[in-house]
């Protein structure tokens, strides 16, 4: 194409500079949603079956501790419930991918990363409260609050680390089945260990449990950070 023709086309198609752009933007009126309003509104979008499971599992733990004649088994049974808490959280975080809304939410004012942090704040806070409640329920075994907290937290942290790592690396609808298998496997492992190797809850192995707790909480924080970063806006090459 001739250079003069190219220049003429470029001049003809180049838009004029905008006039009074800043004044126009400032005069625009649109509904402005506050951050706290969006945060609290996310509670309504958490599926009711998640809240139902939290309540049902807590009631089950309370009934089990009331009826059992072997207090030493309490911590194993209760800690086997916690990986399912992790699964509930992951299913909520995975909804954007499951319902093909990921790209749409990336373009919103409160984008996918912010919504993810809100959901994590809500579900994480509620899970922590339930965890403390389960620790209090398990106090019937005379292990003490500290030991019960460690024993119950380790399976929860392990399942959370595996699930967050999975949904960070494998972004598809089928990922949730892998997380379900992993969390169920952790729960089954705890129940088997509680029945066959109950001695691992003795004070002789407390140092090992503490080491696992520190390692898993570090890995979980790392996995959580990587997952949140994976929710950032896509960088397009324009």
C-alpha positions in Angstrom: 0.0 0.0 0.0 1.2 3.5 -0.9 2.7 5.4 2.1 0.7 8.5 1.3 -2.5 6.4 1.3 -1.5 4.9 4.6 -0.9 8.3 6.1 -4.3 9.6 4.8 -6.1 6.6 6.3 -4.3 7.0 9.6 -5.2 10.7 9.8 -8.8 10.0 8.8 -9.3 7.2 11.3 -7.5 8.8 14.2 -10.1 10.0 16.7 -9.8 13.5 18.0 -8.7 14.0 21.6 -11.5 13.9 24.1 -12.9 17.2 25.4 -13.9 17.7 29.0 -13.4 14.0 29.8 -12.7 14.4 33.5 -15.7 16.7 34.0 -17.9 14.2 32.3 -16.7 11.3 34.4 -17.2 13.3 37.6 -20.7 14.2 36.6 -21.7 10.6 36.0 -24.0 9.1 38.6 -24.1 5.4 39.2 -24.8 3.2 42.2 -21.7 2.9 44.4 -21.6 -0.3 46.5 -19.6 -0.1 49.6 -17.0 -2.8 50.4 -18.7 -3.8 53.6 -22.1 -4.2 51.8 -20.5 -6.5 49.3 -18.8 -8.4 52.1 -21.9 -9.1 54.0 -23.9 -9.8 50.9 -21.6 -12.8 50.2 -23.0 -14.6 53.2 -26.3 -15.0 51.3 -24.5 -16.6 48.3 -22.9 -19.3 50.4 -25.1 -22.4 49.8 -27.4 -23.4 52.6 -26.1 -26.9 52.6 -22.7 -25.6 53.7 -24.2 -24.0 56.8 -26.4 -27.1 57.3 -23.3 -29.4 57.2 -21.4 -27.2 59.7 -24.3 -27.4 62.2 -25.1 -31.1 61.5 -21.4 -32.1 62.1 -21.2 -30.2 65.3 -24.4 -31.8 66.6 -23.0 -35.2 65.6 -19.8 -34.5 67.5 -21.7 -33.4 70.6 -23.9 -36.5 70.5 -20.9 -38.8 70.0 -19.1 -37.4 73.0 -22.2 -37.7 75.1 -22.8 -41.4 74.2 -19.3 -42.8 73.8 -17.8 -45.0 76.5 -14.3 -44.6 75.2 -13.2 -40.9 75.6 -9.9 -41.5 74.0 -11.6 -42.1 70.6 -13.3 -38.7 70.7 -10.4 -36.7 69.2 -10.0 -39.1 66.3 -13.7 -39.1 65.4 -13.9 -35.3 65.6 -10.7 -34.7 63.7 -12.0 -36.9 60.9 -14.9 -34.4 60.5 -12.6 -31.4 59.9 -11.4 -32.3 56.4 -15.0 -32.2 55.3 -15.0 -28.5 56.5 -12.1 -27.9 54.1 -14.2 -29.5 51.3 -17.1 -27.2 52.0 -14.8 -24.2 51.7 -13.3 -25.4 48.5 -16.6 -26.1 46.9 -17.6 -22.4 47.5 -14.3 -21.1 46.1 -14.7 -23.4 43.1 -18.2 -22.1 42.1 -16.9 -19.5 39.7 -15.2 -22.2 37.6 -18.0 -24.7 38.0 -20.6 -22.3 36.7 -18.3 -20.7 34.0 -18.4 -17.3 35.7 -14.6 -16.9 36.2 -14.0 -14.5 33.3 -17.1 -12.4 34.0 -16.1 -12.0 37.7 -12.6 -11.0 36.6 -14.0 -7.9 34.9 -16.2 -6.7 37.8 -15.4 -3.8 40.1 -15.1 -6.3 43.0 -13.4 -8.9 40.9 -12.8 -12.6 41.4 -9.8 -12.1 43.6 -11.7 -9.7 46.0 -14.7 -11.9 46.1 -12.5 -14.9 46.8 -10.9 -13.1 49.7 -14.4 -12.2 51.0 -15.5 -15.8 50.9 -12.3 -17.0 52.6 -12.8 -14.4 55.3 -16.4 -15.5 55.9 -15.9 -19.2 55.7 -12.5 -19.1 57.4 -13.9 -17.2 60.4 -16.9 -19.5 60.7 -14.7 -22.6 60.4 -12.4 -21.3 63.1 -15.3 -20.7 65.5 -16.6 -24.2 64.8 -13.1 -25.6 65.3 -12.9 -24.0 68.7 -16.3 -25.4 69.5 -15.2 -28.9 68.5 -12.1 -28.6 70.6 -14.3 -27.7 73.6 -16.6 -30.6 72.8 -13.5 -33.0 72.7 -12.4 -31.8 76.2 -14.2 -34.9 77.7 -11.1 -37.0 76.8 -8.9 -35.2 79.3 -6.2 -34.5 76.7 -6.4 -30.8 77.4 -7.2 -27.9 75.1 -3.7 -27.6 73.7 -3.3 -31.2 72.7 -6.9 -31.4 71.3 -6.3 -28.3 69.2 -3.1 -29.8 67.7 -4.7 -33.2 67.0 -7.8 -31.7 65.4 -6.0 -29.0 63.4 -3.5 -31.2 61.6 -6.1 -33.2 59.5 -7.9 -29.9 58.7 -4.6 -28.2 57.6 -3.6 -31.2 55.6 -6.8 -31.4 53.6 -6.9 -27.6 53.2 -3.4 -27.6 51.8 -4.1 -30.4 49.3 -7.4 -28.9 48.2 -6.1 -25.4 47.7 -3.1 -26.7 45.8 -5.3 -28.8 43.6 -7.7 -26.0 42.6 -4.7 -23.7 42.0 -3.0 -26.0 39.5 -6.0 -27.8 37.9 -8.7 -25.3 36.8 -11.6 -27.3 35.6 -15.0 -28.4 36.7 -13.8 -31.9 37.5 -11.2 -30.6 40.0 -13.8 -30.7 42.8 -13.9 -34.5 42.5 -10.2 -34.7 43.2 -10.6 -32.5 46.3 -13.5 -34.7 47.5 -11.3 -37.8 47.1 -8.4 -36.1 48.9 -10.5 -34.8 51.9 -12.4 -38.1 52.2 -9.0 -39.9 52.1 -7.7 -37.8 55.0 -10.8 -38.5 57.0 -10.6 -42.2 56.4 -6.9 -42.2 57.3 -7.6 -40.5 60.6 -10.4 -43.0 61.4 -8.2 -46.0 60.6 -5.3 -44.5 62.6 -7.6 -43.9 65.5 -8.8 -47.6 65.5 -5.5 -49.3 64.8 -2.8 -46.9 66.0 -4.4 -45.1 68.9 -1.0 -44.8 70.6 -0.1 -41.9 68.3 -2.3 -39.7 70.5 0.0 -40.3 73.5 2.3 -37.7 74.8 5.3 -39.6 73.4 4.2 -38.4 69.9 3.3 -34.9 70.8 6.5 -33.5 69.4 5.8 -35.1 66.1 2.2 -33.7 66.0 3.7 -30.2 66.8 6.2 -30.5 63.9 3.4 -31.6 61.6 1.3 -28.6 62.7 4.0 -26.1 62.1 4.9 -27.6 58.7 1.3 -27.8 57.5 0.3 -24.3 58.6 3.3 -23.0 56.7 2.4 -25.0 53.6 -1.3 -24.0 53.9 -0.4 -20.3 54.0 1.9 -20.7 51.0 -0.9 -22.6 49.1 -3.5 -20.0 50.1 -1.3 -17.2 48.9 -0.7 -18.9 45.5 -4.4 -19.6 45.1 -5.3 -16.0 45.8 -2.7 -14.8 43.3 -4.2 -17.2 40.7 -7.4 -15.2 40.9 -5.9 -12.0 39.6 -7.0 -10.3 36.5 -5.7 -11.8 33.2 -3.0 -9.8 31.5 -3.9 -9.4 27.9 -1.3 -8.7 25.2 -2.8 -5.8 23.3 
